[in-house]
Amino acid sequence: MPIWSGSPRARRRSWRDPVSDDLVSLHVWRIPRQAVGSALLRMAFARRRLAGARFGKFLGTGTGATFGPGDADLTRWAAITVSDRPVRLPVWDSIAESHVRLDLDPLVSRGSWSGVSPFAATGGKTDGMVLSLTRARLRPARALRFWRSIPPVAREVGAAPGLLARFGIGEAPIGWQGTVSVWRSTTDLTAFAYRQPEHRAVIARTPTDRWYAEELFARFAVREISGDRGVLGWTADEKERTER
């Protein structure tokens, strides 16, 4: 779906507006292949494992190569949480080879997720890294047409200047689709969103094709990155550039 509608810390953290009181965190784990069964079992009981979060979702992930149902990466799992204090997830930590947590400040949020608007956006701006999150529940009758429209967009985003990492997310393998992408700056994100022809075409078709029964787009300032950024698919050259 469209992206728009050394130190483990993110060094450039400059806000020009108030910061949200909510602590929004994206947790991502890389697990060994022999632990995939354990991960699937944890997903089956996921709703019971989010004590302390006002909102939370456990998510499967995809490689980001196509953002389609055949893109699943069974060795990487994620969770998004909204809370007053840090949420710990030791049940997932215990089976992970590596883990990364991104603490986020919601700048813009439009739409809903499972009937609620989970992110209290500040409307602020940042001079540092940004994370874009999209999520949608597809209308079954329009899912095939939607999936056919995505590969050209996936190719464009993979080559976009300023892209640091990207992967697909979903609450289920089919029908609940989403994307996570991390960008060097808001300028890089907006340049991709509105200047790349395939992406612009998908955005333009969204109101008329009515692919989504529910959708959400959110943009966040990246406050801090803790752990192994390689779990996100961070590229080596961009890692060196952002650590200088």
C-alpha positions as CSV (number, residue, x, y, z in Angstrom):
1,M,0.0,0.0,0.0
2,P,1.2,3.6,-0.4
3,I,3.9,4.8,1.9
4,W,2.3,8.2,2.3
5,S,-1.9,8.5,2.7
6,G,28.1,2.8,16.0
7,S,25.5,4.3,18.4
8,P,22.1,2.7,18.5
9,R,20.5,6.1,19.1
10,A,19.0,8.4,16.5
11,R,21.4,11.3,16.8
12,R,19.5,14.1,15.1
13,R,16.5,14.7,17.4
14,S,15.3,18.3,17.0
15,W,11.6,19.2,17.5
16,R,10.0,22.5,16.8
17,D,6.7,21.7,18.5
18,P,5.5,20.0,21.7
19,V,6.1,16.3,22.1
20,S,3.2,13.9,22.7
21,D,2.7,12.5,26.2
22,D,2.1,9.1,24.7
23,L,5.1,6.7,24.4
24,V,4.7,5.0,21.0
25,S,7.2,2.2,20.4
26,L,7.8,-0.2,17.6
27,H,9.4,-3.4,18.7
28,V,11.0,-5.7,16.1
29,W,12.5,-9.2,16.7
30,R,14.7,-11.4,14.5
31,I,14.2,-15.1,15.5
32,P,16.0,-18.3,14.4
33,R,14.1,-20.5,12.0
34,Q,13.7,-23.2,14.6
35,A,11.7,-20.7,16.7
36,V,9.1,-20.0,14.0
37,G,6.6,-22.4,15.6
38,S,7.0,-20.7,19.0
39,A,6.4,-17.3,17.3
40,L,3.2,-18.6,15.7
41,L,2.0,-19.8,19.0
42,R,2.7,-16.5,20.6
43,M,0.8,-14.7,17.9
44,A,-2.2,-17.0,18.6
45,F,-2.3,-15.7,22.2
46,A,-1.0,-12.2,21.4
47,R,-3.9,-10.2,23.0
48,R,-3.0,-11.6,26.4
49,R,0.6,-10.4,26.2
50,L,0.2,-6.6,26.1
51,A,-0.2,-5.7,29.8
52,G,0.5,-2.0,30.4
53,A,-0.3,-0.8,26.8
54,R,-3.4,1.3,26.0
55,F,-3.1,0.2,22.5
56,G,-1.1,-2.6,21.0
57,K,-0.8,-4.9,18.0
58,F,1.5,-7.9,17.3
59,L,2.4,-8.1,13.7
60,G,3.9,-10.4,11.2
61,T,6.4,-8.8,8.7
62,G,7.4,-9.0,5.1
63,T,10.7,-8.4,3.4
64,G,9.4,-5.2,1.7
65,A,10.3,-6.6,-1.8
66,T,6.7,-6.7,-3.0
67,F,4.5,-5.8,0.1
68,G,2.2,-8.6,-1.0
69,P,0.9,-11.8,0.6
70,G,3.9,-13.8,-0.7
71,D,6.4,-11.5,0.9
72,A,6.2,-12.9,4.5
73,D,9.3,-13.1,6.6
74,L,8.7,-15.7,9.3
75,T,11.9,-14.9,11.1
76,R,11.0,-11.3,11.8
77,W,8.1,-10.2,14.0
78,A,7.0,-6.9,15.4
79,A,4.7,-5.1,17.8
80,I,3.4,-1.5,18.1
81,T,2.5,-0.2,21.5
82,V,1.1,3.0,22.9
83,S,1.5,3.4,26.7
84,D,2.4,5.7,29.6
85,R,5.7,3.9,30.3
86,P,8.0,1.5,28.4
87,V,6.4,-1.8,27.6
88,R,8.6,-4.9,28.0
89,L,7.9,-8.1,26.1
90,P,10.2,-10.7,27.6
91,V,8.2,-13.6,26.1
92,W,9.3,-12.4,22.6
93,D,12.8,-11.4,23.8
94,S,13.4,-14.9,25.0
95,I,13.2,-16.5,21.5
96,A,14.9,-13.6,19.6
97,E,18.4,-13.6,18.2
98,S,18.3,-9.8,18.0
99,H,15.9,-7.0,18.8
100,V,15.4,-3.4,18.1
101,R,13.0,-0.8,19.6
102,L,12.1,2.5,18.0
103,D,10.6,5.1,20.4
104,L,8.4,7.5,18.3
105,D,6.7,10.8,18.6
106,P,3.5,10.9,16.5
107,L,3.5,14.0,14.2
108,V,0.6,13.2,11.9
109,S,-2.1,10.5,12.1
110,R,-5.1,10.0,9.9
111,G,-7.7,7.2,9.9
112,S,-8.3,4.3,12.3
113,W,-7.0,0.9,13.4
114,S,-9.5,-1.6,14.6
115,G,-12.0,1.2,15.0
116,V,-9.8,3.5,17.1
117,S,-7.4,6.4,16.5
118,P,-4.4,5.1,18.5
119,F,-1.9,7.9,18.0
120,A,-2.3,11.4,19.5
121,A,-0.5,13.4,16.8
122,T,1.1,16.7,17.8
123,G,1.1,18.3,14.4
124,G,4.8,19.0,15.0
125,K,7.9,18.8,12.8
126,T,11.3,17.3,13.2
127,D,14.7,17.9,11.6
128,G,15.7,14.3,12.1
129,M,14.7,10.8,11.0
130,V,11.0,10.0,10.4
131,L,9.1,6.8,10.3
132,S,6.0,6.3,8.1
133,L,3.5,3.7,9.0
134,T,0.5,2.6,6.9
135,R,-2.1,0.0,7.7
136,A,-5.3,-1.1,6.0
137,R,-7.9,-3.7,6.0
138,L,-8.6,-4.7,2.4
139,R,-12.0,-5.2,0.9
140,P,-11.9,-8.9,-0.2
141,A,-13.5,-8.2,-3.6
142,R,-10.8,-5.6,-4.4
143,A,-7.7,-7.3,-2.9
144,L,-6.4,-8.9,-6.1
145,R,-6.5,-5.6,-8.0
146,F,-4.8,-3.9,-5.1
147,W,-1.9,-6.5,-4.9
148,R,-1.4,-6.1,-8.7
149,S,-0.8,-2.4,-8.3
150,I,1.8,-2.7,-5.6
151,P,5.0,-4.2,-7.2
152,P,5.9,-1.1,-9.2
153,V,5.6,1.0,-6.0
154,A,7.8,-1.5,-4.1
155,R,10.5,-1.1,-6.8
156,E,10.3,2.7,-6.6
157,V,10.6,2.8,-2.8
158,G,13.5,0.4,-2.8
159,A,15.5,2.9,-4.9
160,A,14.3,6.1,-3.2
161,P,16.9,8.6,-1.9
162,G,16.9,8.9,1.9
163,L,15.3,5.6,2.6
164,L,16.9,3.9,5.5
165,A,14.7,0.8,6.0
166,R,11.4,-0.6,4.9
167,F,9.3,-3.7,5.4
168,G,5.7,-4.9,5.3
169,I,3.6,-5.6,8.3
170,G,0.3,-7.4,8.9
171,E,-2.0,-8.7,11.6
172,A,-2.8,-11.7,9.3
173,P,-1.2,-13.0,6.1
174,I,-4.1,-11.9,3.8
175,G,-6.3,-8.9,4.1
176,W,-4.6,-6.8,6.8
177,Q,-1.8,-5.0,5.1
178,G,0.7,-2.4,6.1
179,T,4.1,-0.9,5.6
180,V,6.9,0.6,7.8
181,S,9.5,2.8,6.3
182,V,12.3,4.9,7.9
183,W,13.6,8.0,6.2
184,R,16.5,10.3,6.7
185,S,14.2,13.3,6.8
186,T,10.7,14.5,6.1
187,T,11.9,16.0,2.9
188,D,13.0,12.6,1.6
189,L,9.7,11.0,2.5
190,T,7.6,13.7,0.9
191,A,9.8,13.8,-2.2
192,F,9.1,10.1,-2.7
193,A,5.4,10.3,-1.9
194,Y,4.6,13.0,-4.4
195,R,7.2,12.8,-7.1
196,Q,7.4,9.1,-7.9
197,P,4.9,8.4,-10.6
198,E,3.8,4.8,-9.6
199,H,3.3,5.9,-6.0
200,R,1.3,9.0,-7.0
201,A,-0.8,6.8,-9.3
202,V,-1.8,4.5,-6.5
203,I,-2.6,7.4,-4.2
204,A,-4.8,8.9,-6.9
205,R,-6.7,5.6,-7.5
206,T,-7.4,4.9,-3.8
207,P,-10.6,7.0,-3.5
208,T,-12.2,5.6,-6.7
209,D,-11.0,2.0,-6.4
210,R,-12.1,1.8,-2.7
211,W,-9.5,-0.9,-1.8
212,Y,-9.7,-0.3,1.9
213,A,-12.5,-1.1,4.4
214,E,-10.4,0.7,7.0
215,E,-7.1,2.6,6.7
216,L,-4.5,4.5,8.7
217,F,-1.5,6.6,7.9
218,A,0.9,8.0,10.5
219,R,4.2,9.8,10.5
220,F,6.5,9.8,13.5
221,A,9.7,11.5,14.6
222,V,12.2,8.9,15.6
223,R,13.1,9.8,19.2
224,E,15.5,6.9,19.8
225,I,16.6,3.6,18.3
226,S,17.8,0.9,20.8
227,G,19.2,-2.4,19.7
228,D,20.2,-3.9,16.4
229,R,19.1,-1.8,13.5
230,G,20.0,-4.6,11.2
231,V,16.7,-6.2,12.2
232,L,15.0,-3.4,10.3
233,G,17.0,-4.2,7.1
234,W,19.1,-1.1,7.6
235,T,21.6,-0.8,4.8
236,A,25.3,-0.6,5.7
237,D,26.0,2.6,3.7
238,E,23.1,4.4,5.3
239,K,24.1,3.2,8.7
240,E,27.5,4.7,8.3
241,R,26.1,8.0,7.1
242,T,23.7,8.4,10.0
243,E,26.3,7.5,12.6
244,R,28.7,10.2,11.6
